[in-house]
Every structure is written in C-alpha cells, then in structure tokens.
C-alpha cells in the first residue's frame, strides 16, 4: 500500500545548509519525500511511502530522518491535528456542512483537543466517527495514517510528563 504523511522537525543550529541536508536525507532513504524548508530552523517532509502498513511507513521514515539528521527533534507527524476545514476537504464536503454535522451531533461528535477561536481535533477519532455513520467515504490508508500519526504524537507528548503526573492523569482518564 501507499501511504501519504508529513513529518515535521526542528533542526539543530548547525543544520543550515539546505542542499547538504536534502542530499543527506536522500542518501538515508527519504527519496520518496518532498522536502520543505520554508521556516528557518524547521524542516517538513511530505512522504508518499510504499509499505505493508502505515505504522511501518511512518516508523521507517522516522528512522531514515534520524539517520540523516541525528539532532533533529520531531515536532509533529501528520495528518493528525485538524480543524473542520481539513476534515471537510478529506471527505469532500464544505466546511459549513462539516460544522452542521458536528452541531447536529454535539453529544457524539469527538471532543476537540483544543477549543478556542479555532477548535482542533485529532483526525483519527473524527474519521472513525464518520466511518461509523457510514455516509462519508475516504481512503482507508488516510484513516490508518491518521491513527498512527496520532499515536506517535501522543507518545512524544507523554515523554514530557513527569512520572507522578503521568499516573495522576491516567487515573483521571480511566
């Protein structure tokens, strides 16, 4: 199967030569990614990777990047953090239709991970909810990538918690 995903990294201060960076990434196995370097000190790799699963695709890409740029710090795996417009684009409806759907099912629609002037959701639970409704279509590979991306992003964040707080939070959620 072919999986599309994005890996975003913060670079070390000595990784400033973009041409050398792109060359190292290609040599390390990232020749199936478009490399974006628009923001200073950051890099985004937009992969289309052939693998037996989304997890294998993403984990292998992470390993390839680590080999090429050992001091790079993972910022995010995507698609994961989305707004209603992002979800609407994936399922082929307008943002307004997506908002109406969310408001019509306020008790069952997945909770956002951030509410504010713009709400943000993990993509996987929203796609799962849409899939259970059976009226919206999207590629299974998109769902698989969203699930894996969410797991990697959550695992990355959990490492920041102190052990005591990790236990307390876990107890609160169960």
HELIX and SHEET records of a PDB file:
HELIX    1   1 UNK A   18  UNK A   27  1                                  10    
HELIX    2   2 UNK A   54  UNK A   68  1                                  15    
HELIX    3   3 UNK A   84  UNK A   91  1                                   8    
HELIX    4   4 UNK A   95  UNK A  104  1                                  10    
HELIX    5   5 UNK A  123  UNK A  133  1                                  11    
HELIX    6   6 UNK A  140  UNK A  158  1                                  19    
HELIX    7   7 UNK A  163  UNK A  173  1                                  11    
SHEET    1   A 4 UNK A  33  UNK A  36  0                                        
SHEET    2   A 4 UNK A  42  UNK A  50 -1                                        
SHEET    3   A 4 UNK A   2  UNK A  10 -1                                        
SHEET    4   A 4 UNK A  73  UNK A  78 -1                                        
SHEET    1   B 2 UNK A  81  UNK A  82  0                                        
SHEET    2   B 2 UNK A 121  UNK A 122 -1                                        
END                                                                             
